[in-house]
Amino acid sequence: MMEKISFKLEVFEGPLDLLLHLIEKNKVNIYDIPIAEITSQYFEYLECASQMDLELSSEFIVLAAQLLYIKSKMLLPRHCDQEAEENEEDPRQELVERLLEYKKYKNATAFLEEREKKYKKIFYKNPDVIEVSEQSLFLSINDLVDAFYSAVLRKQRENPVQRPYFNNVLNKEEVSVNDKMKDILQIVITKKEIRFIDIFKKMTSKSEIIASFLAVLELIKLNKIIAEQKRPDHIYLRYNERMVI
């Protein structure tokens, strides 16, 4: 029996944020969601929000319908045939995958917000002119994170906005990391090489920026692109032509 959740009517970024909150609050396994109880608590939040005139996006209603659909599927009689039952797809599987993807976004956002607090009052002087060998330097993940955050801070200073850059938003735009991987890989293949900071140049949404950064990390992990530094402050991405497909 899951404990009754007492809501303080937090404003969640979206329906997946609310669902993840319920799962973590109840300390249940994300791979084995007790769908009936979670659905009940999800609707309890929607009812409370309605009574308090808290405006919710249509995405909350869409997920509510999906939860009811999953719940109804799980109430159907199971196959007597053990082999057929084992091959039958869990109706929660797609939802679990979406939650795991969202959790990755959320953790990345929290990390970047922490970096913002740490570095927002730090200003950098122009680097001294140093004779540097043209030999490429292969970079660590920390080097890329620092370069990414410097690019974000530079973008903020060039285009100041009225609210903090990483503010939570109600209607969160969903951007697929896989789609950004395809886009970035195509750019790198076409241009042979591209400056790392130029990847984010025309982006305005937080979701797209974070998804693009995660896409770059994944492409490097898969050895499809290489990140290297030819001179201070210029990190380049290039296609790994030696990769065996």
C-alpha positions in Angstrom: 0.0 0.0 0.0 1.5 3.3 -1.1 1.5 6.2 1.3 -0.9 9.1 0.6 0.9 12.0 -1.0 0.4 15.5 0.4 0.8 18.0 -2.4 2.0 21.5 -1.8 0.9 22.3 -5.4 4.4 22.7 -6.8 4.4 23.8 -10.4 5.9 20.9 -12.3 7.8 21.4 -15.6 5.5 18.9 -17.3 3.6 15.7 -16.8 6.7 13.5 -16.9 8.2 15.8 -14.1 5.1 15.2 -12.0 5.2 11.4 -12.7 8.8 11.2 -11.8 8.1 13.1 -8.6 5.4 10.5 -7.6 7.7 7.6 -8.4 10.6 9.0 -6.3 8.3 10.1 -3.5 6.9 6.6 -3.2 10.4 5.0 -3.6 9.2 2.5 -6.2 11.2 0.9 -9.0 10.9 2.9 -12.2 11.0 -0.4 -14.2 8.1 -1.8 -12.2 5.7 1.1 -11.8 2.6 0.3 -9.7 0.4 1.9 -12.3 -3.0 1.8 -10.4 -1.6 3.7 -7.4 0.5 6.1 -9.4 -2.5 6.9 -11.7 -4.6 7.6 -8.6 -2.1 10.0 -7.2 -1.6 11.7 -10.6 -5.3 12.4 -10.9 -5.3 13.6 -7.2 -2.8 16.2 -8.2 -4.8 17.3 -11.3 -7.9 17.6 -9.1 -6.0 19.7 -6.5 -4.6 21.9 -9.3 -8.1 22.4 -10.8 -9.5 23.5 -7.4 -6.7 26.0 -7.0 -7.2 27.3 -10.6 -3.6 26.3 -11.4 -3.4 26.3 -15.2 -2.1 23.1 -16.6 -0.9 22.4 -20.2 -2.8 19.9 -22.4 0.2 17.6 -22.0 -1.0 16.7 -18.5 -4.4 15.6 -19.8 -2.7 13.6 -22.6 -0.6 11.7 -20.1 -3.6 11.2 -17.9 -5.3 9.4 -20.8 -2.2 7.3 -21.4 -2.1 6.3 -17.8 -5.7 5.2 -17.9 -5.0 3.2 -21.1 -2.0 1.4 -19.5 -4.1 0.7 -16.4 -6.9 -0.8 -18.5 -4.3 -2.9 -20.5 -2.9 -4.3 -17.2 -6.3 -5.3 -16.0 -6.9 -7.5 -19.0 -6.6 -11.3 -18.3 -3.1 -12.7 -18.8 -2.3 -15.5 -21.3 -2.4 -19.0 -20.0 0.5 -19.8 -22.3 3.7 -19.0 -20.4 5.7 -18.5 -23.6 3.1 -16.1 -25.0 3.1 -14.2 -21.7 6.8 -13.8 -21.7 6.8 -12.5 -25.3 4.0 -10.0 -24.6 5.3 -6.5 -24.3 4.7 -4.7 -21.0 2.3 -1.8 -21.6 4.4 0.3 -19.2 7.6 -0.1 -21.3 7.1 3.0 -23.5 6.3 5.1 -20.5 9.4 3.8 -18.6 11.6 4.7 -21.6 10.2 8.3 -21.7 10.7 8.7 -18.0 14.3 7.5 -18.2 15.0 9.9 -21.1 13.4 12.8 -19.2 15.4 11.9 -16.0 18.5 12.2 -18.1 17.5 15.7 -19.2 16.6 16.7 -15.6 19.9 15.5 -14.2 21.8 17.4 -17.0 19.8 20.6 -16.2 20.5 20.3 -12.5 24.2 19.9 -13.3 24.2 23.0 -15.5 22.3 25.0 -13.0 24.9 24.2 -10.4 27.6 25.2 -12.8 25.7 28.5 -13.5 25.6 29.3 -9.8 29.3 28.6 -9.5 30.5 30.5 -12.6 27.9 33.3 -13.2 30.0 35.9 -11.3 33.3 34.8 -12.8 34.7 36.9 -15.7 37.5 35.8 -17.9 40.3 38.0 -19.3 41.5 37.6 -22.9 44.1 34.9 -23.0 47.8 35.9 -23.4 49.3 35.2 -26.8 51.3 32.0 -26.5 53.2 30.1 -29.1 51.4 26.8 -29.3 52.2 23.7 -31.4 49.6 22.9 -34.1 49.4 19.4 -32.8 45.9 18.5 -31.8 45.0 17.9 -28.2 42.3 15.3 -27.5 39.9 16.4 -24.8 38.3 15.0 -21.7 34.6 15.2 -20.9 35.3 17.9 -18.3 37.0 20.0 -21.0 33.9 19.8 -23.1 31.6 20.6 -20.2 33.7 23.7 -19.4 33.7 24.8 -23.1 29.9 24.2 -23.3 29.3 26.3 -20.2 31.5 29.1 -21.4 29.5 29.1 -24.7 26.2 29.3 -22.7 27.5 32.2 -20.5 28.7 34.0 -23.6 25.3 33.6 -25.2 23.6 35.0 -22.1 25.8 38.1 -22.1 25.3 38.7 -25.8 21.6 38.2 -25.6 20.4 39.0 -22.0 16.9 37.9 -21.2 14.5 39.0 -18.4 14.5 35.6 -16.6 17.3 33.3 -15.5 18.6 31.2 -18.5 17.7 27.9 -16.9 14.3 28.9 -15.5 11.7 26.1 -15.3 8.9 26.4 -17.8 5.5 24.8 -17.8 5.2 23.8 -21.4 8.6 22.1 -21.8 9.7 21.5 -25.3 10.8 17.9 -25.9 13.8 17.5 -28.1 15.1 14.0 -29.1 18.8 13.4 -28.4 18.8 10.8 -31.2 17.5 13.5 -33.7 20.2 15.9 -32.6 22.8 13.2 -33.0 21.7 12.8 -36.6 21.7 16.5 -37.3 25.1 17.1 -35.7 26.7 14.1 -37.4 25.4 15.3 -40.8 26.8 18.8 -40.1 30.2 17.5 -39.1 30.4 15.1 -42.2 29.3 18.0 -44.5 31.7 20.6 -43.1 34.5 18.2 -42.3 35.0 20.0 -39.0 33.1 22.6 -37.0 33.8 24.7 -33.9 32.1 23.2 -30.8 30.5 26.5 -29.8 29.0 27.0 -33.2 26.8 24.0 -32.6 24.7 26.1 -30.2 24.8 29.4 -32.1 21.3 29.6 -33.4 19.6 27.7 -30.5 17.2 29.5 -28.2 15.5 26.8 -26.1 17.0 25.1 -23.1 15.8 21.7 -24.2 17.5 22.0 -27.6 20.8 23.2 -26.1 20.9 20.4 -23.5 19.9 17.7 -26.1 22.6 18.9 -28.5 25.2 18.8 -25.8 24.2 15.2 -24.8 24.2 14.3 -28.5 27.8 15.5 -28.9 28.8 13.4 -25.9 27.1 10.4 -27.2 28.6 10.7 -30.7 32.1 11.0 -29.1 31.3 7.9 -26.9 30.3 6.0 -30.1 33.6 7.1 -31.7 31.7 8.7 -34.6 33.2 12.2 -34.1 36.4 13.4 -32.5 36.7 16.5 -30.3 40.2 18.2 -30.4 41.7 21.5 -29.6 44.1 23.0 -32.1 44.8 26.2 -30.1 43.5 27.8 -26.9 39.8 28.4 -26.7 39.0 26.7 -30.0 37.5 23.2 -29.7 36.7 21.5 -33.0 34.5 18.5 -33.8 35.4 16.4 -36.8 34.1 13.2 -38.3 36.1 10.1 -37.4 36.8 8.7 -40.9 38.6 5.7 -39.4 35.4 4.5 -37.7 34.3 1.0 -38.9 30.6 0.9 -39.6 
